[in-house]
Amino acid sequence: MNGHKKLLSAAFLALVWLTACSPNETKKQLPVVNDENCKTENLKKIEDKETRQELASLCIRRGTSKASPKREW
């Protein structure tokens, strides 16, 4: 029994160590893409560079596309 306790303790400590040392991969939720959040001064307020770049990219692409008028040549 004593050997099992040591093995379980070692496994538990290894698991805790791996969990504590692994990078935090939880991603912050992006703000809603709207006119207010897409202003340059509001984008500058976002401290996380990846989040800021992703939101700016979404802001650029949020425009609507409309078809060109049909031309008869």
TORLUMZA-131150 format. One record per atom (N, C-alpha, C): x, y, z. Coordinates in pm, whole numbers, plus 50000, padded with zeros to 5 digits. Layout:
XYZ ...
This chain:
500814988050000 500005000050000 500855012650000 501955012350072 502805024050083 503375027949946 503675018149863 504195020649729 503155027449640 501885023349656 500805029449578 500595044049616 500725047049743 500545060849789 501645069849732 502865064549731 503985072349676 503805074549526 503345064149458 503125065149313 502015075149282 500925074449357 499825083849337 500235098149371 501015099649477 501505112949514 502415118549407 503285110449353 504205114949248 503425118649122 502425110549087 501615113348970 500835126348988 500295128249107 499535140449136 500435152749129 501625151949188 502555163249183 503005166249040 503215155848962 503595157848821 502465164748746 501245160748771 500095166848705 499945181548744 500105184448871 500015198348919 501135206648856 502325201148850 503465208348792 503225211248645 502745201248569 502485203248426 501375213448403 500365213148486 499255222648472 499715236748503 500535238248603 501005251448643 501985257248541 502715248848473 503745253548379 503235255048237 502065249948206 501565251048070 501045265148046 501205270147922 500765283847894 499255285247904 498845297147941 497415300047953 496885302747813 496105293547761 495625294747625 494195299847617 493675304547727 492335310047721 492415323547651 491605325247553 491645337347473 490605347247525 490985359647531 490025369747574 488965371247466 487775373847510 486675375547417 486805389147350 486635389247219 486745401747144 485545410647171 485775423747174 484645432947183 483785431947057 482575436647067 481655436546953 482185446046846 482095441846721 482545450346610 481415460046578 481595472746615 480625483046585 481365496346564 480625506846532 481255519746502 482085524946619 481565523446740 482265528746857 483565521246885 483515507946881 484705499946912 485745500546800 485345504146680 486285504446568 486985517946553 486675527546640 487395540246635 488835538046680 489745545546618 491165543846644 491505545646792 490915555646856 491235558046998 490785546547087 489685539847049 489225528447128 490055515947100 490545514446978 491425503246947 492745504447022 493225516747039 494495518947109 494385515447257 493185515347312 492995512347453 493155497447484 493065488947383 493185474547404 494665471247422 495025465747537 496415463247569 496985450847501 496185440347487 496645427947426 496805429947275 498025428347226 498335431247086 497545422346991 497465409247020 496745400146932 495265403646924 494655406647037 493245410247039 493015423046961 493895432846981 493775445746910 493875443746760 494835435546715 495015433346572 493835425746512 493325415946585 492195408346534 490945417046522 490705425446623 489545434346617 489705444546504 490895450146488 491135459746380 490915453146244 491345440846231 491145433546106 489655431446077 488905427946181 487455426046164 486765439346133 487255450146193 486665463346167 486865467346020 488025464445967 488305468045828 487395460345732 487145447645765 486375439045674 484875439445698 484385448045785 482965447545818 482075455045720 482645462245628 481845469745531 480985460745446 479935466245394 479075458345308 479495460445164 479335450245087 479675451444946 478385452944867 478425461344766 477255462544681 477705461044536 476835455644460 477165452744320 477295465644240 478185465244146 478345476644056 477135477143964 476795489343919 475665489943825 475985482843696 474985476043645 475195468443522 475335478043405 476315475543323 476575484143206 476315476343078 475705482742991 475485476942857 476485483242764 477385475742713 478425480842625 477975480242483 
